[in-house]
Amino acid sequence: MPITLTRSRDTGAIFWNHTCETCGQPAAFGVDCFPKAGLDLILAGERERGYRKLGRWYCREHRPPSPPQQQPQQQQTSLF
Ligand SMILES: [Zn+2]
C-alpha cells in the first residue's frame, strides 16, 4: 500500500507517509487525493474506501501528465 498512516501516542497526531505507486520512493504528487474524506472514512472503520480516497501518489519522475488545460475562448467583440 503506497500510503501508511501512523499516529503519535503522545499527541494523537496522524502522520502519513506516501510513496510512489511505480518505484516506491517518497512521493510528493498526489492524484485523486481527498485527505479529509479519506481520514474520516478510515476513522469510521471503512479502511478500504478511506485509503482509496487518500489517492495515488507519485514521485516527480513517475507522476502522470496533467490533463490539458482548457483555454478560455477569446471572445471577439465588435464595436460596430
Ligand atoms: Zn516513482
PDB file of the backbone (N, CA, C, O) and the ligand in Angstrom, with CONECT records:
HET     ZN  A 101       1
ATOM      1  N   MET A   1       0.848  -1.197   0.000  1.00  0.00           N
ATOM      2  CA  MET A   1       0.000   0.000   0.000  1.00  0.00           C
ATOM      3  C   MET A   1       0.885   1.250   0.000  1.00  0.00           C
ATOM      4  O   MET A   1       1.793   1.361   0.824  1.00  0.00           O
ATOM      5  N   PRO A   2       0.640   2.152  -0.878  1.00  0.00           N
ATOM      6  CA  PRO A   2       1.547   3.307  -1.019  1.00  0.00           C
ATOM      7  C   PRO A   2       1.433   4.328   0.102  1.00  0.00           C
ATOM      8  O   PRO A   2       2.318   5.170   0.258  1.00  0.00           O
ATOM      9  N   ILE A   3       0.365   4.272   0.883  1.00  0.00           N
ATOM     10  CA  ILE A   3       0.229   5.235   1.969  1.00  0.00           C
ATOM     11  C   ILE A   3       0.159   4.470   3.287  1.00  0.00           C
ATOM     12  O   ILE A   3      -0.608   3.519   3.434  1.00  0.00           O
ATOM     13  N   THR A   4       0.977   4.909   4.236  1.00  0.00           N
ATOM     14  CA  THR A   4       0.868   4.336   5.568  1.00  0.00           C
ATOM     15  C   THR A   4       0.569   5.472   6.539  1.00  0.00           C
ATOM     16  O   THR A   4       1.125   6.565   6.437  1.00  0.00           O
ATOM     17  N   LEU A   5      -0.305   5.189   7.464  1.00  0.00           N
ATOM     18  CA  LEU A   5      -0.675   6.177   8.465  1.00  0.00           C
ATOM     19  C   LEU A   5      -0.149   5.722   9.816  1.00  0.00           C
ATOM     20  O   LEU A   5      -0.273   4.554  10.184  1.00  0.00           O
ATOM     21  N   THR A   6       0.436   6.651  10.543  1.00  0.00           N
ATOM     22  CA  THR A   6       0.846   6.349  11.914  1.00  0.00           C
ATOM     23  C   THR A   6       0.310   7.447  12.810  1.00  0.00           C
ATOM     24  O   THR A   6       0.135   8.592  12.392  1.00  0.00           O
ATOM     25  N   ARG A   7       0.057   7.070  14.049  1.00  0.00           N
ATOM     26  CA  ARG A   7      -0.494   8.050  14.979  1.00  0.00           C
ATOM     27  C   ARG A   7       0.451   8.183  16.164  1.00  0.00           C
ATOM     28  O   ARG A   7       0.916   7.185  16.714  1.00  0.00           O
ATOM     29  N   SER A   8       0.725   9.400  16.547  1.00  0.00           N
ATOM     30  CA  SER A   8       1.580   9.661  17.697  1.00  0.00           C
ATOM     31  C   SER A   8       0.849   9.260  18.969  1.00  0.00           C
ATOM     32  O   SER A   8      -0.285   9.676  19.206  1.00  0.00           O
ATOM     33  N   ARG A   9       1.514   8.446  19.783  1.00  0.00           N
ATOM     34  CA  ARG A   9       0.900   8.073  21.067  1.00  0.00           C
ATOM     35  C   ARG A   9       0.810   9.272  22.000  1.00  0.00           C
ATOM     36  O   ARG A   9      -0.107   9.370  22.815  1.00  0.00           O
ATOM     37  N   ASP A  10       1.768  10.181  21.875  1.00  0.00           N
ATOM     38  CA  ASP A  10       1.804  11.325  22.789  1.00  0.00           C
ATOM     39  C   ASP A  10       0.744  12.358  22.459  1.00  0.00           C
ATOM     40  O   ASP A  10       0.012  12.812  23.339  1.00  0.00           O
ATOM     41  N   THR A  11       0.665  12.731  21.179  1.00  0.00           N
ATOM     42  CA  THR A  11      -0.212  13.852  20.825  1.00  0.00           C
ATOM     43  C   THR A  11      -1.471  13.420  20.083  1.00  0.00           C
ATOM     44  O   THR A  11      -2.418  14.200  19.978  1.00  0.00           O
ATOM     45  N   GLY A  12      -1.501  12.202  19.572  1.00  0.00           N
ATOM     46  CA  GLY A  12      -2.645  11.761  18.780  1.00  0.00           C
ATOM     47  C   GLY A  12      -2.578  12.239  17.338  1.00  0.00           C
ATOM     48  O   GLY A  12      -3.463  11.943  16.536  1.00  0.00           O
ATOM     49  N   ALA A  13      -1.516  12.985  17.009  1.00  0.00           N
ATOM     50  CA  ALA A  13      -1.378  13.484  15.638  1.00  0.00           C
ATOM     51  C   ALA A  13      -1.214  12.315  14.672  1.00  0.00           C
ATOM     52  O   ALA A  13      -0.568  11.315  14.985  1.00  0.00           O
ATOM     53  N   ILE A  14      -1.812  12.463  13.492  1.00  0.00           N
ATOM     54  CA  ILE A  14      -1.712  11.426  12.462  1.00  0.00           C
ATOM     55  C   ILE A  14      -0.704  11.871  11.417  1.00  0.00           C
ATOM     56  O   ILE A  14      -0.795  12.980  10.888  1.00  0.00           O
ATOM     57  N   PHE A  15       0.258  11.004  11.119  1.00  0.00           N
ATOM     58  CA  PHE A  15       1.263  11.275  10.092  1.00  0.00           C
ATOM     59  C   PHE A  15       1.005  10.336   8.936  1.00  0.00           C
ATOM     60  O   PHE A  15       0.723   9.155   9.141  1.00  0.00           O
ATOM     61  N   TRP A  16       1.100  10.851   7.719  1.00  0.00           N
ATOM     62  CA  TRP A  16       1.042   9.924   6.603  1.00  0.00           C
ATOM     63  C   TRP A  16       2.287   9.978   5.770  1.00  0.00           C
ATOM     64  O   TRP A  16       2.879  11.027   5.516  1.00  0.00           O
ATOM     65  N   ASN A  17       2.649   8.797   5.363  1.00  0.00           N
ATOM     66  CA  ASN A  17       3.844   8.611   4.580  1.00  0.00           C
ATOM     67  C   ASN A  17       3.397   8.040   3.242  1.00  0.00           C
ATOM     68  O   ASN A  17       2.864   6.932   3.183  1.00  0.00           O
ATOM     69  N   HIS A  18       3.616   8.804   2.154  1.00  0.00           N
ATOM     70  CA  HIS A  18       3.173   8.293   0.855  1.00  0.00           C
ATOM     71  C   HIS A  18       4.373   8.056  -0.041  1.00  0.00           C
ATOM     72  O   HIS A  18       5.307   8.856  -0.104  1.00  0.00           O
ATOM     73  N   THR A  19       4.313   6.942  -0.724  1.00  0.00           N
ATOM     74  CA  THR A  19       5.397   6.562  -1.616  1.00  0.00           C
ATOM     75  C   THR A  19       4.850   6.359  -3.027  1.00  0.00           C
ATOM     76  O   THR A  19       3.655   6.140  -3.226  1.00  0.00           O
ATOM     77  N   CYS A  20       5.741   6.438  -3.980  1.00  0.00           N
ATOM     78  CA  CYS A  20       5.374   6.371  -5.398  1.00  0.00           C
ATOM     79  C   CYS A  20       4.758   5.009  -5.745  1.00  0.00           C
ATOM     80  O   CYS A  20       5.264   3.960  -5.346  1.00  0.00           O
ATOM     81  N   GLU A  21       3.655   5.054  -6.497  1.00  0.00           N
ATOM     82  CA  GLU A  21       2.979   3.827  -6.943  1.00  0.00           C
ATOM     83  C   GLU A  21       3.874   2.988  -7.833  1.00  0.00           C
ATOM     84  O   GLU A  21       3.732   1.766  -7.894  1.00  0.00           O
ATOM     85  N   THR A  22       4.803   3.647  -8.529  1.00  0.00           N
ATOM     86  CA  THR A  22       5.626   2.960  -9.516  1.00  0.00           C
ATOM     87  C   THR A  22       6.929   2.440  -8.923  1.00  0.00           C
ATOM     88  O   THR A  22       7.272   1.272  -9.109  1.00  0.00           O
ATOM     89  N   CYS A  23       7.663   3.306  -8.202  1.00  0.00           N
ATOM     90  CA  CYS A  23       9.010   2.915  -7.784  1.00  0.00           C
ATOM     91  C   CYS A  23       9.174   2.800  -6.269  1.00  0.00           C
ATOM     92  O   CYS A  23      10.183   2.268  -5.805  1.00  0.00           O
ATOM     93  N   GLY A  24       8.204   3.288  -5.487  1.00  0.00           N
ATOM     94  CA  GLY A  24       8.296   3.146  -4.040  1.00  0.00           C
ATOM     95  C   GLY A  24       9.102   4.217  -3.332  1.00  0.00           C
ATOM     96  O   GLY A  24       9.260   4.166  -2.112  1.00  0.00           O
ATOM     97  N   GLN A  25       9.620   5.194  -4.081  1.00  0.00           N
ATOM     98  CA  GLN A  25      10.345   6.302  -3.457  1.00  0.00           C
ATOM     99  C   GLN A  25       9.340   7.260  -2.801  1.00  0.00           C
ATOM    100  O   GLN A  25       8.151   7.216  -3.116  1.00  0.00           O
ATOM    101  N   PRO A  26       9.809   8.118  -1.899  1.00  0.00           N
ATOM    102  CA  PRO A  26       8.909   9.130  -1.328  1.00  0.00           C
ATOM    103  C   PRO A  26       8.232   9.937  -2.441  1.00  0.00           C
ATOM    104  O   PRO A  26       8.879  10.343  -3.406  1.00  0.00           O
ATOM    105  N   ALA A  27       6.943  10.160  -2.295  1.00  0.00           N
ATOM    106  CA  ALA A  27       6.168  10.759  -3.381  1.00  0.00           C
ATOM    107  C   ALA A  27       5.562  12.080  -2.941  1.00  0.00           C
ATOM    108  O   ALA A  27       5.023  12.191  -1.840  1.00  0.00           O
ATOM    109  N   ALA A  28       5.652  13.069  -3.799  1.00  0.00           N
ATOM    110  CA  ALA A  28       5.146  14.400  -3.473  1.00  0.00           C
ATOM    111  C   ALA A  28       3.920  14.792  -4.284  1.00  0.00           C
ATOM    112  O   ALA A  28       3.295  15.814  -4.004  1.00  0.00           O
ATOM    113  N   PHE A  29       3.565  13.982  -5.301  1.00  0.00           N
ATOM    114  CA  PHE A  29       2.491  14.379  -6.196  1.00  0.00           C
ATOM    115  C   PHE A  29       1.307  13.421  -6.048  1.00  0.00           C
ATOM    116  O   PHE A  29       1.400  12.246  -6.403  1.00  0.00           O
ATOM    117  N   GLY A  30       0.203  13.931  -5.526  1.00  0.00           N
ATOM    118  CA  GLY A  30      -0.988  13.112  -5.306  1.00  0.00           C
ATOM    119  C   GLY A  30      -2.007  13.307  -6.406  1.00  0.00           C
ATOM    120  O   GLY A  30      -2.162  14.407  -6.937  1.00  0.00           O
ATOM    121  N   VAL A  31      -2.702  12.232  -6.746  1.00  0.00           N
ATOM    122  CA  VAL A  31      -3.749  12.262  -7.758  1.00  0.00           C
ATOM    123  C   VAL A  31      -5.019  11.716  -7.118  1.00  0.00           C
ATOM    124  O   VAL A  31      -4.973  10.733  -6.379  1.00  0.00           O
ATOM    125  N   ASP A  32      -6.149  12.352  -7.399  1.00  0.00           N
ATOM    126  CA  ASP A  32      -7.432  11.925  -6.812  1.00  0.00           C
ATOM    127  C   ASP A  32      -7.315  11.811  -5.296  1.00  0.00           C
ATOM    128  O   ASP A  32      -7.694  10.797  -4.710  1.00  0.00           O
ATOM    129  N   CYS A  33      -6.799  12.839  -4.682  1.00  0.00           N
ATOM    130  CA  CYS A  33      -6.479  12.822  -3.262  1.00  0.00           C
ATOM    131  C   CYS A  33      -7.490  13.667  -2.488  1.00  0.00           C
ATOM    132  O   CYS A  33      -7.610  14.872  -2.709  1.00  0.00           O
ATOM    133  N   PHE A  34      -8.214  13.015  -1.578  1.00  0.00           N
ATOM    134  CA  PHE A  34      -9.187  13.711  -0.745  1.00  0.00           C
ATOM    135  C   PHE A  34      -8.898  13.359   0.714  1.00  0.00           C
ATOM    136  O   PHE A  34      -9.575  12.510   1.294  1.00  0.00           O
ATOM    137  N   PRO A  35      -7.884  14.017   1.314  1.00  0.00           N
ATOM    138  CA  PRO A  35      -7.391  13.591   2.634  1.00  0.00           C
ATOM    139  C   PRO A  35      -8.453  13.626   3.726  1.00  0.00           C
ATOM    140  O   PRO A  35      -8.545  12.696   4.527  1.00  0.00           O
ATOM    141  N   LYS A  36      -9.247  14.678   3.768  1.00  0.00           N
ATOM    142  CA  LYS A  36     -10.233  14.784   4.852  1.00  0.00           C
ATOM    143  C   LYS A  36     -11.261  13.669   4.750  1.00  0.00           C
ATOM    144  O   LYS A  36     -11.566  13.002   5.738  1.00  0.00           O
ATOM    145  N   ALA A  37     -11.789  13.471   3.554  1.00  0.00           N
ATOM    146  CA  ALA A  37     -12.799  12.424   3.367  1.00  0.00           C
ATOM    147  C   ALA A  37     -12.205  11.052   3.658  1.00  0.00           C
ATOM    148  O   ALA A  37     -12.858  10.205   4.269  1.00  0.00           O
ATOM    149  N   GLY A  38     -10.964  10.833   3.220  1.00  0.00           N
ATOM    150  CA  GLY A  38     -10.321   9.542   3.447  1.00  0.00           C
ATOM    151  C   GLY A  38     -10.104   9.262   4.921  1.00  0.00           C
ATOM    152  O   GLY A  38     -10.400   8.169   5.404  1.00  0.00           O
ATOM    153  N   LEU A  39      -9.585  10.255   5.636  1.00  0.00           N
ATOM    154  CA  LEU A  39      -9.347  10.050   7.075  1.00  0.00           C
ATOM    155  C   LEU A  39     -10.650   9.838   7.823  1.00  0.00           C
ATOM    156  O   LEU A  39     -10.720   9.005   8.727  1.00  0.00           O
ATOM    157  N   ASP A  40     -11.689  10.586   7.452  1.00  0.00           N
ATOM    158  CA  ASP A  40     -12.988  10.401   8.117  1.00  0.00           C
ATOM    159  C   ASP A  40     -13.478   8.967   7.944  1.00  0.00           C
ATOM    160  O   ASP A  40     -13.972   8.363   8.896  1.00  0.00           O
ATOM    161  N   LEU A  41     -13.344   8.413   6.724  1.00  0.00           N
ATOM    162  CA  LEU A  41     -13.796   7.046   6.470  1.00  0.00           C
ATOM    163  C   LEU A  41     -12.959   6.042   7.259  1.00  0.00           C
ATOM    164  O   LEU A  41     -13.497   5.104   7.847  1.00  0.00           O
ATOM    165  N   ILE A  42     -11.642   6.243   7.267  1.00  0.00           N
ATOM    166  CA  ILE A  42     -10.761   5.304   7.976  1.00  0.00           C
ATOM    167  C   ILE A  42     -11.067   5.316   9.466  1.00  0.00           C
ATOM    168  O   ILE A  42     -11.151   4.263  10.098  1.00  0.00           O
ATOM    169  N   LEU A  43     -11.233   6.514  10.025  1.00  0.00           N
ATOM    170  CA  LEU A  43     -11.527   6.612  11.462  1.00  0.00           C
ATOM    171  C   LEU A  43     -12.894   6.026  11.788  1.00  0.00           C
ATOM    172  O   LEU A  43     -13.140   5.605  12.918  1.00  0.00           O
ATOM    173  N   ALA A  44     -13.794   5.999  10.788  1.00  0.00           N
ATOM    174  CA  ALA A  44     -15.118   5.395  10.989  1.00  0.00           C
ATOM    175  C   ALA A  44     -15.088   3.889  10.766  1.00  0.00           C
ATOM    176  O   ALA A  44     -16.111   3.219  10.910  1.00  0.00           O
ATOM    177  N   GLY A  45     -13.908   3.347  10.413  1.00  0.00           N
ATOM    178  CA  GLY A  45     -13.782   1.902  10.263  1.00  0.00           C
ATOM    179  C   GLY A  45     -13.844   1.419   8.832  1.00  0.00           C
ATOM    180  O   GLY A  45     -13.697   0.223   8.582  1.00  0.00           O
ATOM    181  N   GLU A  46     -14.062   2.329   7.873  1.00  0.00           N
ATOM    182  CA  GLU A  46     -14.136   1.913   6.465  1.00  0.00           C
ATOM    183  C   GLU A  46     -12.756   2.090   5.836  1.00  0.00           C
ATOM    184  O   GLU A  46     -12.530   3.013   5.054  1.00  0.00           O
ATOM    185  N   ARG A  47     -11.841   1.192   6.189  1.00  0.00           N
ATOM    186  CA  ARG A  47     -10.449   1.339   5.783  1.00  0.00           C
ATOM    187  C   ARG A  47     -10.258   1.324   4.272  1.00  0.00           C
ATOM    188  O   ARG A  47      -9.551   2.173   3.728  1.00  0.00           O
ATOM    189  N   GLU A  48     -10.886   0.364   3.588  1.00  0.00           N
ATOM    190  CA  GLU A  48     -10.641   0.225   2.152  1.00  0.00           C
ATOM    191  C   GLU A  48     -11.089   1.466   1.382  1.00  0.00           C
ATOM    192  O   GLU A  48     -10.340   2.012   0.573  1.00  0.00           O
ATOM    193  N   ARG A  49     -12.323   1.903   1.647  1.00  0.00           N
ATOM    194  CA  ARG A  49     -12.822   3.115   0.972  1.00  0.00           C
ATOM    195  C   ARG A  49     -12.004   4.333   1.373  1.00  0.00           C
ATOM    196  O   ARG A  49     -11.736   5.206   0.547  1.00  0.00           O
ATOM    197  N   GLY A  50     -11.610   4.393   2.628  1.00  0.00           N
ATOM    198  CA  GLY A  50     -10.838   5.529   3.105  1.00  0.00           C
ATOM    199  C   GLY A  50      -9.492   5.636   2.425  1.00  0.00           C
ATOM    200  O   GLY A  50      -9.095   6.716   1.989  1.00  0.00           O
ATOM    201  N   TYR A  51      -8.791   4.522   2.332  1.00  0.00           N
ATOM    202  CA  TYR A  51      -7.469   4.551   1.690  1.00  0.00           C
ATOM    203  C   TYR A  51      -7.589   4.921   0.217  1.00  0.00           C
ATOM    204  O   TYR A  51      -6.717   5.597  -0.329  1.00  0.00           O
ATOM    205  N   ARG A  52      -8.679   4.475  -0.434  1.00  0.00           N
ATOM    206  CA  ARG A  52      -8.871   4.856  -1.831  1.00  0.00           C
ATOM    207  C   ARG A  52      -9.004   6.381  -1.962  1.00  0.00           C
ATOM    208  O   ARG A  52      -8.500   6.974  -2.916  1.00  0.00           O
ATOM    209  N   LYS A  53      -9.686   7.005  -0.997  1.00  0.00           N
ATOM    210  CA  LYS A  53      -9.858   8.467  -1.043  1.00  0.00           C
ATOM    211  C   LYS A  53      -8.550   9.213  -0.809  1.00  0.00           C
ATOM    212  O   LYS A  53      -8.423  10.378  -1.187  1.00  0.00           O
ATOM    213  N   LEU A  54      -7.579   8.553  -0.188  1.00  0.00           N
ATOM    214  CA  LEU A  54      -6.292   9.222   0.038  1.00  0.00           C
ATOM    215  C   LEU A  54      -5.493   9.347  -1.248  1.00  0.00           C
ATOM    216  O   LEU A  54      -4.448   9.998  -1.266  1.00  0.00           O
ATOM    217  N   GLY A  55      -5.969   8.734  -2.322  1.00  0.00           N
ATOM    218  CA  GLY A  55      -5.399   8.967  -3.630  1.00  0.00           C
ATOM    219  C   GLY A  55      -4.235   8.068  -3.988  1.00  0.00           C
ATOM    220  O   GLY A  55      -3.864   7.157  -3.247  1.00  0.00           O
ATOM    221  N   ARG A  56      -3.673   8.356  -5.150  1.00  0.00           N
ATOM    222  CA  ARG A  56      -2.485   7.665  -5.643  1.00  0.00           C
ATOM    223  C   ARG A  56      -1.364   8.682  -5.653  1.00  0.00           C
ATOM    224  O   ARG A  56      -1.578   9.855  -5.960  1.00  0.00           O
ATOM    225  N   TRP A  57      -0.147   8.220  -5.310  1.00  0.00           N
ATOM    226  CA  TRP A  57       0.960   9.151  -5.153  1.00  0.00           C
ATOM    227  C   TRP A  57       2.122   8.753  -6.048  1.00  0.00           C
ATOM    228  O   TRP A  57       2.378   7.571  -6.275  1.00  0.00           O
ATOM    229  N   TYR A  58       2.816   9.762  -6.550  1.00  0.00           N
ATOM    230  CA  TYR A  58       3.917   9.531  -7.492  1.00  0.00           C
ATOM    231  C   TYR A  58       5.071  10.477  -7.178  1.00  0.00           C
ATOM    232  O   TYR A  58       4.876  11.592  -6.693  1.00  0.00           O
ATOM    233  N   CYS A  59       6.268  10.001  -7.467  1.00  0.00           N
ATOM    234  CA  CYS A  59       7.436  10.876  -7.398  1.00  0.00           C
ATOM    235  C   CYS A  59       7.443  11.767  -8.642  1.00  0.00           C
ATOM    236  O   CYS A  59       6.605  11.624  -9.532  1.00  0.00           O
ATOM    237  N   ARG A  60       8.404  12.686  -8.681  1.00  0.00           N
ATOM    238  CA  ARG A  60       8.472  13.605  -9.816  1.00  0.00           C
ATOM    239  C   ARG A  60       8.639  12.862 -11.140  1.00  0.00           C
ATOM    240  O   ARG A  60       8.048  13.229 -12.156  1.00  0.00           O
ATOM    241  N   GLU A  61       9.460  11.806 -11.104  1.00  0.00           N
ATOM    242  CA  GLU A  61       9.769  11.096 -12.351  1.00  0.00           C
ATOM    243  C   GLU A  61       8.556  10.345 -12.901  1.00  0.00           C
ATOM    244  O   GLU A  61       8.394  10.252 -14.118  1.00  0.00           O
ATOM    245  N   HIS A  62       7.713   9.814 -12.035  1.00  0.00           N
ATOM    246  CA  HIS A  62       6.622   8.948 -12.484  1.00  0.00           C
ATOM    247  C   HIS A  62       5.248   9.601 -12.432  1.00  0.00           C
ATOM    248  O   HIS A  62       4.245   8.943 -12.710  1.00  0.00           O
ATOM    249  N   ARG A  63       5.182  10.875 -12.084  1.00  0.00           N
ATOM    250  CA  ARG A  63       3.855  11.480 -11.991  1.00  0.00           C
ATOM    251  C   ARG A  63       3.194  11.511 -13.359  1.00  0.00           C
ATOM    252  O   ARG A  63       3.857  11.758 -14.367  1.00  0.00           O
ATOM    253  N   PRO A  64       1.897  11.263 -13.397  1.00  0.00           N
ATOM    254  CA  PRO A  64       1.201  11.278 -14.686  1.00  0.00           C
ATOM    255  C   PRO A  64       1.127  12.711 -15.212  1.00  0.00           C
ATOM    256  O   PRO A  64       1.130  13.665 -14.434  1.00  0.00           O
ATOM    257  N   PRO A  65       1.062  12.854 -16.519  1.00  0.00           N
ATOM    258  CA  PRO A  65       0.970  14.210 -17.071  1.00  0.00           C
ATOM    259  C   PRO A  65      -0.339  14.864 -16.683  1.00  0.00           C
ATOM    260  O   PRO A  65      -1.366  14.200 -16.539  1.00  0.00           O
ATOM    261  N   SER A  66      -0.290  16.157 -16.518  1.00  0.00           N
ATOM    262  CA  SER A  66      -1.502  16.899 -16.197  1.00  0.00           C
ATOM    263  C   SER A  66      -2.430  16.879 -17.395  1.00  0.00           C
ATOM    264  O   SER A  66      -1.973  16.885 -18.538  1.00  0.00           O
ATOM    265  N   PRO A  67      -3.730  16.856 -17.142  1.00  0.00           N
ATOM    266  CA  PRO A  67      -4.658  16.947 -18.281  1.00  0.00           C
ATOM    267  C   PRO A  67      -4.502  18.304 -18.937  1.00  0.00           C
ATOM    268  O   PRO A  67      -4.173  19.286 -18.270  1.00  0.00           O
ATOM    269  N   PRO A  68      -4.736  18.366 -20.240  1.00  0.00           N
ATOM    270  CA  PRO A  68      -4.584  19.663 -20.915  1.00  0.00           C
ATOM    271  C   PRO A  68      -5.556  20.686 -20.347  1.00  0.00           C
ATOM    272  O   PRO A  68      -6.724  20.394 -20.092  1.00  0.00           O
ATOM    273  N   GLN A  69      -5.050  21.866 -20.162  1.00  0.00           N
ATOM    274  CA  GLN A  69      -5.897  22.932 -19.629  1.00  0.00           C
ATOM    275  C   GLN A  69      -6.785  23.470 -20.745  1.00  0.00           C
ATOM    276  O   GLN A  69      -6.345  23.674 -21.877  1.00  0.00           O
ATOM    277  N   GLN A  70      -8.019  23.689 -20.397  1.00  0.00           N
ATOM    278  CA  GLN A  70      -8.928  24.315 -21.355  1.00  0.00           C
ATOM    279  C   GLN A  70      -8.602  25.803 -21.413  1.00  0.00           C
ATOM    280  O   GLN A  70      -8.641  26.508 -20.405  1.00  0.00           O
ATOM    281  N   GLN A  71      -8.290  26.245 -22.588  1.00  0.00           N
ATOM    282  CA  GLN A  71      -8.044  27.678 -22.745  1.00  0.00           C
ATOM    283  C   GLN A  71      -9.386  28.376 -22.953  1.00  0.00           C
ATOM    284  O   GLN A  71     -10.200  27.947 -23.771  1.00  0.00           O
ATOM    285  N   PRO A  72      -9.604  29.439 -22.214  1.00  0.00           N
ATOM    286  CA  PRO A  72     -10.862  30.161 -22.446  1.00  0.00           C
ATOM    287  C   PRO A  72     -10.866  30.737 -23.854  1.00  0.00           C
ATOM    288  O   PRO A  72      -9.882  31.314 -24.317  1.00  0.00           O
ATOM    289  N   GLN A  73     -11.983  30.568 -24.509  1.00  0.00           N
ATOM    290  CA  GLN A  73     -12.080  31.079 -25.869  1.00  0.00           C
ATOM    291  C   GLN A  73     -12.125  32.606 -25.825  1.00  0.00           C
ATOM    292  O   GLN A  73     -12.862  33.222 -25.056  1.00  0.00           O
ATOM    293  N   GLN A  74     -11.310  33.165 -26.677  1.00  0.00           N
ATOM    294  CA  GLN A  74     -11.321  34.621 -26.713  1.00  0.00           C
ATOM    295  C   GLN A  74     -12.574  35.081 -27.439  1.00  0.00           C
ATOM    296  O   GLN A  74     -12.899  34.643 -28.543  1.00  0.00           O
ATOM    297  N   GLN A  75     -13.235  35.958 -26.778  1.00  0.00           N
ATOM    298  CA  GLN A  75     -14.440  36.479 -27.410  1.00  0.00           C
ATOM    299  C   GLN A  75     -14.070  37.714 -28.210  1.00  0.00           C
ATOM    300  O   GLN A  75     -13.365  38.614 -27.755  1.00  0.00           O
ATOM    301  N   GLN A  76     -14.577  37.703 -29.406  1.00  0.00           N
ATOM    302  CA  GLN A  76     -14.330  38.885 -30.227  1.00  0.00           C
ATOM    303  C   GLN A  76     -15.552  39.775 -30.134  1.00  0.00           C
ATOM    304  O   GLN A  76     -16.676  39.390 -30.455  1.00  0.00           O
ATOM    305  N   THR A  77     -15.286  40.926 -29.700  1.00  0.00           N
ATOM    306  CA  THR A  77     -16.399  41.853 -29.617  1.00  0.00           C
ATOM    307  C   THR A  77     -16.259  42.894 -30.711  1.00  0.00           C
ATOM    308  O   THR A  77     -15.194  43.469 -30.939  1.00  0.00           O
ATOM    309  N   SER A  78     -17.328  43.098 -31.344  1.00  0.00           N
ATOM    310  CA  SER A  78     -17.331  44.080 -32.402  1.00  0.00           C
ATOM    311  C   SER A  78     -17.964  45.355 -31.882  1.00  0.00           C
ATOM    312  O   SER A  78     -19.055  45.349 -31.312  1.00  0.00           O
ATOM    313  N   LEU A  79     -17.276  46.402 -32.086  1.00  0.00           N
ATOM    314  CA  LEU A  79     -17.828  47.676 -31.617  1.00  0.00           C
ATOM    315  C   LEU A  79     -18.781  48.277 -32.607  1.00  0.00           C
ATOM    316  O   LEU A  79     -19.480  49.241 -32.294  1.00  0.00           O
ATOM    317  N   PHE A  80     -18.824  47.713 -33.827  1.00  0.00           N
ATOM    318  CA  PHE A  80     -19.686  48.336 -34.853  1.00  0.00           C
ATOM    319  C   PHE A  80     -20.697  47.352 -35.388  1.00  0.00           C
ATOM    320  O   PHE A  80     -21.500  47.700 -36.253  1.00  0.00           O
TER     321      PHE A  80
HETATM  322 ZN    ZN A 101       8.429   6.913  -8.834  1.00  0.00          ZN2+
END
